[in-house]
């Protein structure tokens, strides 16, 4: 009976992430950790930030997107983070096919 509730609690959307950036539900450190986790998963596959980019910048970019595009906040937070970061820091195509 508790497993579905626990599984559901794992997923957050853009509204949740923005609320946490604003100090609710775990606060800004949760949001930074979440963004770090998502960027680590897609590092060098979809997201290729240049040297010197830090998590504060990534958080600012994601927050800006969430504030400027409220119509997308109902989407999963991980998809929003990936889209923001891969748009800003796309990986160059090598021409190799897998």
Order of alpha helices (4+ residues) and beta strands (2+ residues): alpha-alpha-alpha-alpha-alpha
